[in-house]
């Protein structure tokens, strides 16, 4: 008896894809506005630049490749928005354009376009920017200044501050209280610092079935377990809190890993997928070159997603398969 299984990448119906993209865009909005409270309009412009660049690149690629335009499903806007959200507020305006263009033109469209990409395009775009412009990617303005960033001109005089992720990497004691972490009052990427808002956005996406709690929770559990077993600061609880709240670890667990195209379909596969990503994130934090490597962990997890999904399916259906084999 033969059993057929489907694994990532997964094609989606246009109506469902559009609804999920809309939900993600809605979830991104409050995170972007929260950053605007601390830094002014510059973060909003960066996110919009990424979205516009992604939509234009996908439109041009569809025309060049003589395919039916797919920008209406909203996935391109989501990709560009996520690229913008993971940049520092001090990033130049060309940076989200470059990241979004790479995500669409190099990662998404050559693999078949919407619903067929093996890797998360936004994670790939951020990975390339991190490798090529790490000095800019991890240069964060001090939100405590309560001064809007200039929209034009040089940002050389902007006061910068060490992020929690950088402090963890250097082995120094962190300077941020739990309240500061929850409210986003610490240096970091545009959309990844407001922890309380991120949690609310996660619940929204879970309730709308546009994200899987199995992936996110298993991912966070693996990260928390690693942080508790191998702390980089004094105190187990403090270590877990700082690791989960610093960088864009939580953002990746909510938005990047829950890409419906690259994530596993079966519940056991999703649990294993999230746990693997969590372990990879922490290993990259401990031994990697950069203070945050969640984008690389997501891409590595994407690589194993088809095998994980298939293994999960066989484990769930082992008795049925064995019974079918015995019956001939």
N, C-alpha and C positions, 0 to 999 in steps of 0.2 A: 504494500500500500504506500502511495506517495503523498506527502504533505507539502503544500506550497506555502512559503512564508514570504512576507514582504518586509523589506528593511529600508533604512534611509539610503538615499533621499526619497522623500515621499511627495507624490503629486497631490495637490489639494484642489477641491472644487473652488471656482472663482469666488462664489458668494461667501463661502466660509473663510477663504483667505482674506478677502476684503474686510470682513467683520473682525477677524483677529488683528489685522494691521491697524484698523481703526482703534481697537481696544488698546493696543500698545502705544499708539500716538497719544491717546487720551492719558495714559499712565505717565508718559514722558513729560507732559505739559507742566504739572505742578513741580516736578523736579527742576525743570528749566526756570520756572518763575521763582523758585526758592533761591536759586543761584543769582538771579537778577536782583534780589533783595540785597545781597551782599556786594555784588560787583557792578550793578547797573545793566545797561542794555547789551553790553558786549557779548555775554554768554548766549543771549537769545539770537544775536546775529550769527554767531558761529554755528549754532545748531541749524538755523535756517539755511545757511550757506551749504552745509552738508546735505540737507534734504534736497535743495534745488539742484545741486551738482549731481546727486544720485539719480534723480528723476530725469534730468537732461541726458545723462550718460546712458541710461537704460533706453530712453526713447531713441537716441541716435544709434545705439547698438541694434535695436530691433529693426530700424529702417535699413541700416547697412547690411544686416544679415537676412533681410526680407522675411522677418517674422511678424506675427500679429503683435501689436504693442501690448505690453503687460503692465504698464505703470498704473493702470486703473485698480489693480489689486492692492496697491498701497505698500507693497513690500520694499520697493525702492526708497520711498520716503522714510520708512522705518529704518532701513540700513543707514541712510544718510543722517537721520536723526540720532541714532545710537553712536555713530562715529563722532558727531559733534558733542554729544553728551559726555564722552570719555576723554575729551581734551581739557587742558587747563584753561581757565578764563583768560589767561594772558597769551594764548596761542594766536599766531597771525591768521588772517582771514583765508590765506591760501591753503592752510593745513587741512581743514575739513574737506575742502574741494579735492585735494590730492588723495586723502584717505578714502573718500566716497568713490572717486573715480577708479581707484585700484580695486575696491570692493566689487564694483559693478562690472568693470571692463575686463578685469583679469580673473576674478574668482567666480562671479555669478554667471555672466553671459556665456563664456566659453564652455561651461559645463552643461549648458542647455537652458539657462534662464530660470524663471520663477518655478519653484517646486522641484528642481532637479539638481541644485548645487549640493555637492558633498560636504563642503565646509561653510561655516557661518561667514558670510561676506563681511559683515561689520567687524568681527573679531580679526579677520585677515587684514582689513584696512588699518585697524589700530596696531596690529602686530608690525606692519611695515613702517608705520610712523614711529613706533617705539624703537625699532632697529635703526632707522635712519636719522631720527631727530630726538634722541633720548634726552638731550639737554633741555630742549624746549618742552617735551612731553611731561617732564617731572619738575618744572619750574612753576610753583604755585604762589599766587598773590595771597597776602594776609587778609582774611575776611574781617579781622578785628579792627581794621582801619576805618570801616564804614564809609569808604570813599569810592564812588563809581570809577571804574577803570576808563581811561580815555578811549574814545572810539576810533581816533586816528592818531597818527604820529607815533613816536617811539614810546616803548614801555620800559625803557631802561631805568627810569626813576621809581617804578612801582616797587613798593616794599614787599619782599617775598618772605616766606616762612617755611620751615621744615615741616613736611607732612608727617602724620603718624606712621605711615608705612616706611618712610625714610628713617625715622627714629628707631623703629623696630629693627630695620636692617643694620643700622650702625651699632645697635646694642645699648643705646642710651635710654634713660627713663623718659617715658612719655609725659607731655605737658598738658594733656587734654582730659577734662573730666567727662564722666558719662553724659551729663547734661549737654555739654558742648558737642559731643558726638551725635546725640539724638537730634539736635537742632541743626546740625550741619555747620556749626561755627568752628570749622577747622579747615586747613588747606587741603585741596584735593580736586579731582575732576569735576566738571560742571554738574553732572547729574548723579554723582556717587557719594555725596557727603551728607545729605539729609537722611539719616538712617530711619527716623520715624516715618518720613514720607515714603521712603523706599518700601518699608514694611506695609504701609497702607496701599501702595501701588501693587504690591505682590498679592495682597488679599483681593484687590479689585480684579486682577487678572485671573486669579484662582476661581473667583465667583463667576466670572464670565467664561470659564473653561478655555481661556486663551493662554494659559500657562499651567504646567503640571506641578502641584505641590510635592509629588513624589520626587521629582528631579531636584527641586530647590531644597527641600528639607533633608534629603539624603546628602546632598552637596554640603549644606551647612553643618550637618552632623559630622561628616568626615573632616571638615575644616576645624570644627570645634574640638574633635577628638585629637587631632594632630597638635592643635595649640595647647591642649591640656597636657598631653604626654611630653611635648617638647617645647616648653615655654621659652620665649625670648625676653620676657620681663618677669619680675618677681610676682608671684601669686597666680594660682591656676585660673581663678575667675577673671582676674585682670588681664591675663594673657588671652583668654578666649574672647573677651570683650574687645580688646584692641585689635586682634587679628580679624575678627568678623567685621568690624566697623571701619578699618583703614583701607586705603586704596579703593579699588572698585570691585572687591571680592563679592559683596552682596549684590551689586548691580549685575555682575556677570551671572550670578545664580538665578536672578529673576528674569533678565532679558536675553542674555546671550545663549545660555544653555537651553532655554525653552523655545528656541527656534523650531517650529513644527516640521520643517523640512529635514533638518539634520538630527533631531532627537529620536530615540527609539519609540516604538509604538506601544509595546506591551509593558505592563506595570512593573514586572520584575526587571526587565531591561532598563527601565527608567531609573529604578532604584540603584542598580549597579552602575549605570552611566553617571548619575549624579555623584555617587560615592567616589568613583574613579576620578572625576573632574576635581573633586575636593582635595583628594590626596595629591594630585598633580599640582594644583595651585599652591599648596603648602610646600611641596618639595621645591618648586620654583622660587618661592619666597625664601626658603632656607639656603638654597644653593645657587640660585640664579644670579644673573648679572644685574637685574633691575629690581627696584623696590616692589614692583607689581608685575606679575607675569600671568594674570588670569586669562588674557587673550590667547596666549600660547597654550595654556592648559585646555581651553575650549577647543582649539584646533586639534590638539592631540586627542581629546575625547571624541571629537567628530570622526577622527580616523578609525577609532575602535567601535563606533556606534553600530554599524551594521552587524559586526560579529557579536557584540553584546546583545543586540536585539534578537538575533537568531538563537544565541545560547539561552536567553531568557525564555523564548518561545518553546524550545525543546525541553527545558526544565519544567515548564508549566504543563506541557503535554506529554511528558515522558511515559506515564502509565497508559495513556490512550495509544501512543505510538507502539509501545511494546505489545499491547493487547492486539493491535491491528497486525503486527508482524507475526504473532503466534497464530492468528486465525488465517493467515495466508494472504 
